[in-house]
Amino acid sequence: MERPEPLWVNSSCANGSLLTLTCLSWQTVCQVIGNVSPTISPQENLTLDADWMVQVENKYGFYIGLALAIFSSFLIGSSVILKKKGLLRLVEKGGTRAGDGGHGYLKDWLWWAGLLTMGGGEAANFAAYAFAPATIVTPLGALSVLISSILSSYLLGERLNLLGKLGCMLSIVGSTVLVIHAPEEEEVTTLNEMSSKLKEPGFLVYAGILLVIGLVLIFFVAPRYGQTNILIYLTICSVIGAFSVSSVKGLGIAIKGFFAHQPVLQNPLTWILVLTLVASITTQINYLNKSLDIFNTSMVFPIYYVLFT
């Protein structure tokens, strides 16, 4: 077969120009009918980035979540030791102990290092849930109990008896069983949806009971029995901690809405959640420090983990 004569092609890429495409023994002619920008639009670029992120998450998501969960457990378990060290240094300097109402630990960099380490651990734990299932992340979170117990044994000279070691193991088994058999939660994606959920009678009764229990423990029970019973301060931390969990959930939704250009800052619920989170975290830190100052770390953290979970 004779090869066809090549067609004339314009040297420019203006409208109406002809382009010849050759592949081995085949040849075709195309005509330009419109101007197209050579650059990729921002929407297409975002789509490519999203596709790349989805591919990475599908391929390595489980291992990323696994690594984040283990890293989180190490940070949280270590943070308790750093806090305890800071409280012990305050006692050595002759300052007022946290158990007696003192706040001199706020001037100690070691205590702040423990607080920041715990914050980093909680952030890593929060991120782990985005990659790995809760049935993997939550049991690994219980490793922080073992890590704190091991580190307190070597760094603080505290010892766990047989019952204490058994309690640590039961906390891991219990958290695993709890997550495996927990009902699936209804997904809430906007502040308006969360606002309607917070107004439901079930949640109002639940929040009211927790608030009453917390206030009774703080003003009546803790002054009398807090110095001698390890459960008092830790129960206060756990009860008030329920409000911090709900606040963090709501603020996570608000942050997503903010980047989606939604008017979340004009929503009163956003600021209510911020104030609730600050108040609950401040209360938790105060009474957790009291517990760490009075009782052994190897007993405080396992009990706190079980009650809070």
C-alpha positions in Angstrom: 0.0 0.0 0.0 1.3 3.4 -1.0 1.9 5.8 1.8 -0.4 8.9 1.5 1.0 12.3 0.9 1.5 14.3 4.1 -1.1 17.0 4.6 -0.2 20.6 5.0 0.0 21.7 8.7 -0.1 25.2 10.1 2.9 26.1 12.2 0.8 27.9 14.7 -1.8 26.5 17.2 -4.5 29.1 16.4 -8.1 28.2 15.8 -8.5 26.2 12.6 -4.9 25.0 12.5 -4.2 21.4 11.4 -2.0 19.1 13.4 -0.5 15.8 12.1 -0.1 12.9 14.5 2.0 10.0 13.4 2.3 6.6 15.2 4.3 3.9 13.4 2.6 3.5 10.1 -0.5 5.3 11.0 -1.2 9.0 10.6 -4.0 11.3 11.5 -4.8 15.0 11.2 -6.5 17.0 13.9 -7.9 20.5 13.7 -7.7 23.0 16.6 -11.2 24.4 17.3 -10.5 26.3 20.5 -7.9 27.7 22.9 -7.1 25.6 25.9 -5.0 26.8 28.8 -1.9 24.6 29.2 -2.0 24.8 32.9 -4.1 22.6 35.2 -7.0 24.4 36.9 -7.0 24.6 40.7 -10.0 22.3 40.8 -8.2 19.7 38.8 -5.1 20.1 40.9 -7.1 19.6 44.1 -8.7 16.5 42.5 -5.2 15.0 41.7 -4.1 15.7 45.3 -7.2 14.1 46.7 -6.7 11.1 44.5 -3.1 10.7 45.6 -4.2 11.0 49.3 -6.9 8.4 48.8 -4.4 6.0 47.2 -1.9 6.5 50.1 -4.7 6.0 52.6 -6.0 2.9 51.0 -2.5 1.3 50.7 -0.9 2.4 53.9 -3.7 3.8 56.0 -3.8 0.8 58.4 -0.1 0.9 59.1 -0.2 4.7 59.5 -3.0 4.4 62.0 -1.1 1.5 63.8 2.0 3.6 64.1 0.1 6.7 65.3 -1.7 4.6 68.0 1.6 3.1 69.3 3.3 6.5 69.2 0.4 8.0 71.0 0.5 5.4 73.8 4.2 6.0 74.3 3.7 9.8 74.5 0.7 9.6 76.9 2.4 7.0 79.1 5.6 9.1 79.3 3.7 12.3 79.9 2.4 11.0 83.3 6.0 10.3 84.4 7.2 13.8 83.4 4.3 15.4 85.3 5.1 13.3 88.4 8.8 14.3 88.2 7.7 17.9 88.1 5.5 17.5 91.1 8.3 15.7 93.0 10.7 18.5 92.2 8.3 21.0 93.7 8.2 19.0 96.9 12.0 19.0 97.0 12.1 22.7 96.7 9.7 23.1 99.6 6.8 24.5 97.6 3.1 24.0 98.4 2.1 20.6 97.1 -0.6 20.2 94.4 -2.5 17.9 96.8 -2.7 20.8 99.3 -3.9 23.3 96.7 -0.6 24.6 95.4 0.1 25.5 91.8 3.8 25.9 91.9 4.2 23.2 89.3 3.1 25.7 86.7 6.6 27.2 87.0 8.4 23.9 86.4 9.4 23.2 82.7 9.3 19.5 83.4 5.7 19.6 84.2 5.0 21.6 81.1 6.9 19.1 79.1 4.6 16.4 80.4 1.5 18.4 79.6 2.7 19.1 76.0 3.7 15.5 75.6 0.2 14.4 76.6 -1.3 16.9 74.2 0.8 15.5 71.4 -0.2 12.0 72.3 -3.9 12.8 72.3 -3.5 14.5 68.9 -1.7 11.4 67.5 -4.4 9.2 69.0 -7.1 11.4 67.4 -5.4 11.1 64.0 -5.0 7.4 64.4 -8.8 6.9 64.3 -8.9 8.6 60.8 -6.7 5.8 59.4 -7.3 2.6 61.4 -10.5 1.1 62.8 -11.4 1.7 66.5 -11.1 -2.0 67.2 -7.3 -1.6 66.7 -6.7 2.0 68.0 -8.5 1.7 71.3 -6.8 -1.5 72.6 -3.4 -0.1 71.5 -4.3 3.1 73.5 -4.3 0.8 76.6 -0.6 0.3 76.1 -0.1 3.7 77.7 -1.2 2.1 81.0 1.6 -0.5 80.7 4.1 2.0 79.5 3.4 4.3 82.5 3.6 1.4 84.9 6.9 0.2 83.5 8.4 3.7 83.4 7.2 4.4 86.9 8.9 1.2 88.1 12.3 2.2 86.6 12.2 6.0 86.9 10.2 6.6 90.0 11.0 3.5 92.0 7.3 2.5 92.3 6.3 -1.1 92.4 3.1 -2.9 91.3 2.0 -6.0 93.2 0.2 -8.9 91.6 -3.2 -7.4 91.8 -1.9 -4.2 90.2 -0.4 -6.0 87.3 -3.7 -8.0 86.9 -5.6 -4.7 86.8 -3.5 -3.4 84.0 -4.1 -6.5 81.9 -7.9 -6.3 82.7 -8.0 -2.7 81.5 -6.6 -3.7 78.1 -9.0 -6.7 77.8 -11.9 -4.5 79.0 -11.3 -1.7 76.5 -11.0 -4.2 73.7 -14.3 -5.9 74.5 -16.0 -2.5 74.9 -15.0 -1.3 71.5 -15.7 -4.6 69.7 -19.3 -4.7 71.0 -20.0 -0.9 71.0 -22.9 0.2 68.8 -22.1 2.3 65.8 -22.5 6.0 66.5 -24.6 8.2 64.2 -22.4 10.5 62.1 -22.7 14.2 62.8 -21.1 16.4 60.2 -22.4 20.0 60.9 -22.8 22.2 63.9 -26.5 22.5 63.2 -26.8 18.7 63.5 -24.8 18.7 66.7 -26.9 21.5 68.1 -30.0 19.4 67.6 -28.4 16.4 69.2 -27.3 18.4 72.2 -30.9 19.5 72.8 -32.3 16.0 72.9 -33.8 15.0 76.3 -31.5 12.0 76.6 -28.3 14.1 76.4 -29.7 16.8 78.6 -30.5 14.3 81.3 -27.1 12.7 80.9 -25.2 16.0 81.1 -27.3 17.2 84.0 -26.5 14.0 86.0 -22.8 14.3 85.3 -22.7 18.0 86.2 -24.5 17.3 89.6 -22.2 14.4 90.4 -19.1 16.5 89.5 -20.2 19.4 91.7 -21.0 17.2 94.6 -17.6 15.5 94.4 -15.8 18.8 94.1 -17.4 20.8 96.9 -18.5 18.1 99.4 -16.7 14.8 98.9 -13.2 15.8 97.7 -12.4 18.2 100.7 -13.1 15.3 103.1 -11.9 12.2 101.4 -9.8 13.3 98.4 -6.5 12.9 100.3 -7.2 9.3 101.4 -9.3 7.8 98.6 -7.7 7.6 95.1 -11.1 7.3 93.4 -12.4 10.7 94.4 -10.1 12.9 92.4 -10.0 10.5 89.5 -13.8 10.3 89.3 -13.9 14.1 89.1 -11.5 14.0 86.2 -13.4 11.3 84.4 -16.9 12.8 84.9 -15.8 16.3 83.8 -13.8 14.7 81.0 -17.1 13.6 79.4 -17.7 17.3 78.6 -14.3 17.7 77.0 -14.9 14.7 74.7 -18.1 16.2 73.4 -16.5 19.6 73.0 -13.5 18.2 71.1 -16.0 16.4 68.8 -17.9 19.6 68.1 -14.8 21.7 67.6 -13.5 19.2 65.1 -16.7 19.7 63.1 -16.3 23.5 63.4 -12.7 23.4 62.1 -13.8 21.4 59.1 -16.6 23.8 58.5 -14.2 26.8 58.8 -12.0 25.4 56.1 -15.1 24.8 54.0 -15.8 28.5 54.3 -18.9 28.0 56.5 -19.8 30.8 59.0 -18.9 28.7 62.1 -17.4 31.7 63.9 -20.8 33.4 63.9 -22.4 30.2 65.4 -22.8 30.6 69.3 -22.3 26.9 69.7 -18.6 27.2 68.6 -17.8 29.6 71.5 -19.9 27.5 73.9 -17.8 24.5 73.0 -14.6 26.4 73.4 -15.5 27.7 76.9 -16.7 24.2 77.9 -13.4 22.6 76.7 -11.3 25.1 78.5 -13.2 24.7 81.8 -13.3 20.9 81.6 -9.6 20.5 80.7 -8.5 23.0 83.5 -10.5 21.0 86.0 -9.1 17.7 84.8 -5.5 18.9 85.0 -6.0 20.3 88.5 -7.4 17.1 90.0 -5.2 14.8 88.1 -2.2 16.7 89.5 -3.6 16.3 93.0 -3.9 12.5 92.4 -0.4 12.2 91.0 1.0 14.2 93.9 -0.6 12.0 96.6 -0.8 8.5 95.1 1.5 6.3 93.1 1.6 6.8 89.3 1.4 3.1 88.7 -2.1 3.1 90.4 -3.3 6.5 89.3 -3.1 6.2 85.5 -4.6 2.7 85.2 -7.6 3.7 87.3 -7.9 7.0 85.4 -7.8 5.3 82.1 -10.6 2.8 83.0 -12.9 5.5 84.5 -12.3 8.0 81.7 -12.8 5.3 78.9 
